[in-house]
Each structure stands twice: as structure tokens, then as C-alpha cells.
């Protein structure tokens, strides 16, 4: 999953970036409202962490512009600890949730996971397809109850497909959501990761839709459609 952080405080921004990257997210970081607005408007993210007290353009204005532009990306705003008015203003401007500073990074990650799940229609922290289980809290993957070891990129790809189970996802969309902006993106690597996942979880797990991309479905739903 790809997340944009818009935070002008250097130490906090880098801390959030490192923490979220260690949690398996692809991260882009903007340090002012103008750059944050541009990235949020032109790039495709699964969620955005937005500080309200930003230079150049304040966070509320950035959020309001995104919503008026039709951007529905889930946004988690960072507010001052005792400023209830900031929380209300953020939610009224279109934020999906908020965390008050100072905060525990574990709470922020949990709220991000919940936002991303809800945006893709998944209520549970455990994503499933047949006997495949991916626990978004622990990062563990099992098949038939047996643990399966995946690399970080394999995990990201499987997680994205599970979040969008039953839908056809293009190579371009996968590249946009599992790599950050600065990564040297190569569509051929997606095929490599898909092949590796099939070897570990079964050849039937991910279906190639020629000319369109990939799809992951529950086995029962696949059989019913055939």
C-alpha cells in the first residue's frame, strides 16, 4: 500500500516515513502544503497522513482542495492535542479520521490500516481468499493454517490484490501502489512477483487477465462464475 505523508516537522516526518516503511508501506513525503497538494492531486495513494499546520498552504486548505477536485483518498489528519476545533474542522473538510499530537505510532498505523480496509470494503483486519489468510496487524500469511514466508514486495502485491479481491488490477495500478515515487519502476518485476507468489501459494491463486492485469478471487466464487 502506498501512503503520502504531508508533515513539515523534519524529525517527525522522517520518523513517520521510517516507521511506515518498516510496516510495509511505500511512502512519499512532502514537507509543505503546496508540494503535498500537488502529490495528492497527481499521484494515486491508498491513504494520506496530513498535518494541519503546514507552511505555504495550510492542511485544511489542502484537504478542501482535494475533496473539491474529487479526490476520495482516505485522509488521516494530525491535529494539536488540545485543539478540538482543529479536529472538527478537519472532519468537516473531508478527513476520514484524526490523531492528536503527540501520538503513539502504533495507533497511527492501526488507524491507517482501518482506513485502507474500509476504503476497499474490508471490515476485518484479516484478509482471506479460500484458505489463504493475510493478517494486516501481524503481517503474517498462511495457507491452510501453515505459515508462508513472503518477501516484502511479494507481501505488498498480495495484500493489494486481497484488498481488491474479485477485481481486475492492472500492472500499472500495482506499480503505483506498491512502489514509492522515487523507486525505479519496472512492470516486468510485477510478473516476477506474481510467479513467486504462485509458487508459494498455488498456481491458481492469481489469475492473469490477458491485456488487462491480474485478479484474485475466492475459489468458490471462481468456480461459480465458470
N, C-alpha and C positions, 0 to 999 in steps of 0.2 A: 504494500500500500504506500502511496506517495502523499506526503504531507508538506504543506507550506507553513513555515514559522515566520511571523512578522513581529520582530522584537528589536527595539533599539538599544537595549542594555547589553553590551558586548558579552559579559560573563554569563548572563542568564541565557542569551541566545545560543552561545556555544554549548552551554550545559544541556539545554533542551535538545539541541541538534545531536550531541553525542549520545544522550540517553535514549532518544527515539531511534537513532540508527542502531544502537545496541539491542533495541527491542524489535528490530527487523523492518523498520520503515525506511523508505527512500526520502531524504529530506532536502528541501531547498530553504534557504534562509535569506530573508530581506530585513534590512535594518532601518528602513524608513517607510512612511506611508505611501509615497509615490511609487517606489520600487515594488512594494507589497501589492498595491493595487494593480500594477502592470502584470506581475506574475500571476496573480489570481484571476485576471481577466483573460490572459492569453495561454496559460497552461492548464492542464487537466489534473486536478488533485482529488484525492479521496476525502481529505479534511484539511482545515486551516486552523492554526493557532494564531490568534490575533490579539496583540496588546492594544489597549485603547489609547494610551499616552504616547503617541508617535510623533516624530518631527516631520515637517513638510506637509503631510496630510494626516489628521488625527484618525484613530482607528474607527470611530463611529462613522465618519465621512466615507472612509474606505469601504466599510461594510455596507453602508447605504447605497453606494455606487454599484457594488457588486450585485446587490439584490435588484436594483433598477435595471441593470444590464441583463437580468435573467439568470444570473449565476446561482445555482441552488446548492453549491458545495456546502457540506456541514461546516459550521464555524464555531469554534470554542474560543470565547474571549477571555483575556486575562484582565482582571479588574483590581482596583485598590481594595485592600482588606475591609475597610470600614465604609466604603462608599456604596451604599445601597442604590443611590441614584444612577451610578455607572452601570450596575447590574440591570436595572430596569431599562435604562436607555439602550444598552446592548441588546437585550432581548427584543425590545420594541423595534430596533433597527434590523432585526432579522437573524440575530445569533441563535444558535441551537442549544448552547449551554455555556456556563461560565465557571472559572476557577479564580478564587480570590488569592492575591499575593499576601504573604508568602504561602506557598503550597507544597505539598509532597508530590514528587514526580510520579509516584505510583498512582496517586489519584488522577493526575492529568492523563496518564497513559490509559487508565481504566475508562475514563470518560471519553477519550478518543476512540477506543475500541467500541464502546457502546454507540457513539455517533455513527461510526462507519457501518456497524452491523445494522442499525435501524435504517440508514440510508439505502442499504441493499435489501431490506426486508427480512433481516435475520434477527430474531429476538434473543436467541440463546448465544452464550459465549462459545458453544461447541458447534462447529460446522460439520455436517455429515453428508455422505453420499454412499448409500448402501452400508457396508461395514467399515467404510473409511471414516475416521474421526480426526478432526483437527481442533485442538483446544487453543483458542486465541489467547487465553490467560497464561498458559504454561509454554505454548509454542510446540507442544508435543503432537505427533501424528501417529496414529495406529491404524492397522487394518486387521480386522478380525480379533481385536484385542491385543495384537502383537505390535510392539513399537517399531516404527520405521524411521531411519535416520535420513534426513534430507539436508542438503546444503542450504545456505541462506537464500540463494536465488531460487532454488527449487521450491523452498517453502513459500517464498513470496508469490511465485507463479501459481502454485496450488491454492494458496489462500485466496488470491484474487479470483480464480475460477470458481472456488467454492462459494465465495461471497456473491457470485453472479451465476449460480447454478441454473442450468437449463437455458442459458442464453448463449448466443454465439459471440465470442470475443475475438476481435481481430488481432493480428500480430502488432499492429501499430498501437492499439489500446493497451496491450500488455506491456509493450516497451515504455509507454508513457507513465504507467502506474507502478512498475517495479524498479525503475531507474530514476535517479535524481537528474536535474537539469544538466549537470556537468559531466555525466557519465558518457563515455564513447559508445553510443547505442548502435547495436548491430542486430538486425532482425534475424540473422542466422542463428544467433545464440538462443533464441526462443525455441526453435526446433530442437536444439541440443538439450535444453532443459526438459522439454516435453518428452523426448526419448528417454531421458534418465528417469523421470517420474514414472513412465510406463513400465520400465524395467523393475522399479521398486514396488509399484502398487498394482501392476497389471496392465496389459496392453489395451484393455477395453475401457480403462478409466477415463481417458481423454479422447474425444472423437475429433478428428480433423475434418472440417467442413471446407472442401476444396474451393479456393478462391475467396473464402470469407474469414477463416480463422479456426478457432477451437471451441469445443463445447464440453462441459462436464455435467452429467445428469445422474440421477439415481437409476440403478439398473432396472428397477420395476417400471419407472416411467419410460425408459428407453424401449423396453420390451413392449409396453402398451402402445407405443407410437409406431412400432414396426408392423 
